[in-house]
Amino acid sequence: MKLEDVIRSKGTSVVTIAPTATVAELVSLMADNNIGALVVSSDGQHIEGIISERDVVRGLAGSGSSLLEATVRDLMTVDVVTGKPEDSIEDTAHTMTHKRVRHVPIEVDGSLTAIVSIGDVVKYRIEQLTDERNHLLGYLHTQ
């Protein structure tokens, strides 16, 4: 099982935000798209960072409401854990757990092509296990 299987199931849409955008714009974009993280990119192709709800909460704890005027660059994580479509789902899940990240942008030849969340990985795995169970039950009932 590869990440390309998850991507095929969920799609390649990625919401990005410029590093110069304000945190207020970030929060609005997250709410409008019902997502928990955005890839930071000036051009929508190259990953400059990632920013999540967790980053915003930590920033609010330190700066209060004045954080809303800060830029995404001030909060973003620049050391981004990325993946490739050919990476295994199991290895990615392990990396996400070990490095405590919930979103992994997917790159092909240095360009952003998708994003996978821990929820996407778990959902795909549950669907697979359910299909395997149903096939086994079908096999048992035909015997």
N, C-alpha and C positions, 0 to 999 in steps of 0.2 A: 504494500500500500504506500502510495506516494502522495506528496502534497498536491501534485497535479490532479489527483482524484478529488480531493477536497475542493480545489479551485474550480474544477469542472462542475461540481455540484453547486457551489455558492456563487460563482461568478468572479469577474476580475475588477469590479468597481472598487476604486480606492478614493476616499476623500482626502485631499491634501490641503495644507494651509501654508502660507508664506511665513518665514521666520519674523517678518516685520509686522505681521498682523497683531492686533491687541488680544489680550486674554479674553476681553469681553466678546470679541469677534469669534474667538475659539469656542467659548462656552456656547454661544448662539449656534454655531455650526454643528457642534456635538449634539445639542438638543434637537435641532432641525432634522438631523440625520439619524437620531437615536443610536449613536455610537459612543464608545468609550475611549477611543484613541484616534489620533490623526497623524499621518505621516507629514513631517515638515519638509516642504520642497518649494523652492522658488519657481521651478518650471514644471512641476508635476511629473517629472521623469527621474530626477536624481534625488536621492535621500540625503537630507541634511540633518535630520533628527526625527524624533518621535515624541509625541506629547499625549499624556493620558489624563484621565480623571484624577488619578492618584497624584500626578504632578500638580494639578490645580489645587487639590485639597492641601497638599503640603505647602504650596505657596500662600494659600489663604491663611493657614495657621501662622505663618511667619509675617505676612504683610497686611493681612486684613483686606478690606474692600478696595484699598488702593491698588491691589494686584490687578484689577480689571483694566487699568491703564498701561500695565507693563506689556512688553512684547512677548510673543511666543518664544523668541530666542532666549529670553531671560529664564524660561522654565524648562525648555525642551531637554531631552536626553540626547546627547550627540553620539554616544557609543551604542549604536542600534544593532540588535541581534536580527540578522536577516536570514532568509532561507532561499532555496532554489526549488523549482517545481519537482525536480527529481529526488529531493530529500525524502526520507521515509517519514511517515506519520509518527511512528514510535520514537525515532530519534528526535524529532521536533518536539513532541510532547515532553520528552525527558529534558531537553534543553530549556523549554519554557518553564518547567517546574524547577529545575536546578538554578536557573538564572532569575527566576521570579518575574518573568515577563508574560503578559497575557496577549500580546499582539506581535506578530512577526511579519514584516513586509517581505514580499517575494520579489527577487530581482532576477532578470535575465540579461546577460551582457551589460551589467551596470545600470540597467533601467528598471524602474519600478513597474511591476506588472500586476500585482495583486497584494492582498493582505489576508493573513489567516489569524484568527483568534483562537484561544484555548477552547472557547465554546464551539467554534466550527470543527475543531479536531475531535472533541468529545461527541458532538452530534453525529459526525460522520462515522465514528467508531461504533456508536450505539446502533446506527442504521445497519452497519455491516453485521454486527452480532445478531441483530433481529433477523436479518435475511438468512444468516447461517442457521439460526434456530429454526426458522420456518422451513428451510430446505431439509434439515434433519428430521423434523416432525413429518414432513411430507414423505420422506423416504421411509420412515418407520411405519407410517400408515399404509404404505403400498406393499409392505412385506407380509 
